[in-house]
Amino acid sequence: MTSAKPALGRGEACLQCRRRKLRCDAVKPVCGPCARLSEVIDCVYTPSRRQILEQRVLVLESRISALTVVHHATATPKAPEDTPNERVHTTSSIRSAFPPPFSIPMLVPAHKPNLGLLSPRAVVVRPLEDPDIARWKTEKEVPPGVRNHLIALFIQFRRSHPFQFNVPRFIFLLDLPPSHHRASHPVLSNAAMLYGCLYAENTVRQLFERALIHRVRKGLQNALAHADRLVDCTKALTLLGCYFYSIFRPLVGHYYVSAAMSLAIACGLHKIDSLDLNSQTTISLVDPAVDLIELGDRINTFWTILSLDRTGSLLSGAVPCGPSDEAITTLLPCPSEYYEYANASLQQYGALWASHDPESPFNCDSRDNPLELRVKAYALFSKASLLLVQSQRLSGGPDGSLSADAWSIIRAISALTDRLEAFQFNRLESADISSMKSALFAASGTAHAAMLQINDVLPKDDPGILGRQRIACKGVVLAAREISKLGDEYFPLIFGLALVPAHQFLVRTTENKDDGCGEAPEFADTHADIQELLYSLGRIKTLLPSEAAAPVDRMWQDPIFV
């Protein structure tokens, strides 16, 4: 006679069995009831009370370290008066220190500045004065004040690219002693400082930029040779790629982002299909994540790299290095707070391929978040642009297969834009509401730009093309208008790719007014819409270094859009 199994304690059953009110056997990684289900397995266990307390201790220690870094970074002497030879433009949002927990107040300008009067380096912080800066020439070590200053700039302007990570944990790990087993690799600190140089004053940038590029490259070589902290190497490669994108060297940027994608695949970041810490694979190049915060950062890192890989390839004319849609099983991204407070369990299973199928059950979830929607918009924009290139290379016009693919993407874009219009923020969203607005408006504008692109694939005798493109163009303009209300630290540089098709369409519509293609009533003020887009493109230019010397309406131009 076998003895009865002991009853499970409170909270020991998996979330799926608790929702379905089934008797769970708590077998890991997948319990018996979940294994017997015919649908997608969603067997996730909540952390124990001890794990929650240990995680909370780490979070509090991280916040203490973060506040210390910010205090040192912002406690600089008063900036000297501007000289005629080097005048520094500042904004109130940048001039202020970080209020905890790093949520920077939204900057809504009272009027749009004249972009022609601003220098390409208009958005910079106050000059840094460090008494130890002279040691750099002799000891070649970045002074602590400069290090904290540049890392604080990186944290403040990280949203220029689709970065999403737990900031207190990031700073906490950077500040651990090098001998600590959980300390970040030095290459990640150097890459973050290099990214911060983009927004530093010219004196600091000229003094440290070249040396930091050399250190990042050398650190990556050593780390990869010894397989040392490869997740940090993946992040450093991504930051290095974003640095070159930001100085308008897209081919070099794509090279490093592609390297980051290859390393991410080798580390298995494209196969994170569960939030259960006990189900992580033991056969991997990287150690298992110690908690949900670290696991969430890995998930968000992968989707950051994939978004940059897909969109950056359009700008550089290169080939994306990422895996196929069907090979990706990683859960879609969430705000970092979801993982910090265990709300990530609300995120449904999903993969990038679901974004191309409007009938997929994953596209019917009411618990979307802006980061997930932005990833899907970038994926659809990439697919629409590539189909457009294929159609332009066909001498006889698009064939039946290409048109069928175009209509499939049109339906997927329509489903995504409907969800974007119905999206509402709730209490579970990120505390940094401006960051989430930036992601949401970027997703909306990019999705509408994808609609503009894909309609050019269809045969020219389709009577609905012009109407759909006009509606899509208006959507891009409205998204650009909303993003322009946000502070410079929330302005996504990659959004320039979405602005170009809309600008081209409006110019083309204006030129064809006398050819029987008059404007619809809602587009009567086409000139104002063009100026709206040029303003947003000009604002991107002010966020780029002086290397981006192309005219405003051509600086994001690429053969992919011709």
Secondary structure, DSSP 8 states (H G I E B T S, - for coil): ---------TT-S-HHHHHHT------SSS-HHHHT-SS---------HHHHHHHHHHHHHHHHHHHHHHHHHH---------SSS-----HHHHS---TTT-------SS---GGGS-TT-S-------TTGGGHHHH----HHHHHHHHHHHHHHGGGTT----HHHHHHHHTS-TTSTT---HHHHHHHHHHHHTTS-HHHHHHHHHHHHHHHHHHHHHHHHTT-SHHHHHHHHHHHHHHHHHTT-HHHHHHHHHHHHHHHHHTTGGG-----GGG--SSSSS---SSHHHHHHHHHHHHHHHHHHHHHHHHHT----S--GGG--------HHHHHTTGGGGS----GGGGG-TTSGGGG-S---HHHHHHHHHHHHHHHHHHHHHHHH-TT---HHHHHHHHHHHHHHHHHHHHHHH----TTS-S-HHHHHHHHHHHHHHHHHHHHHHHTTS-TT-TTHHHHHHHHHHHHHHHHHHHTTS-GGG--GGGHHHHHHHHHHHHHHHHTGGGT----GGGTTHHHHHHHHHHHHHHHHHHS-TT--S-TTTTT--GGG-
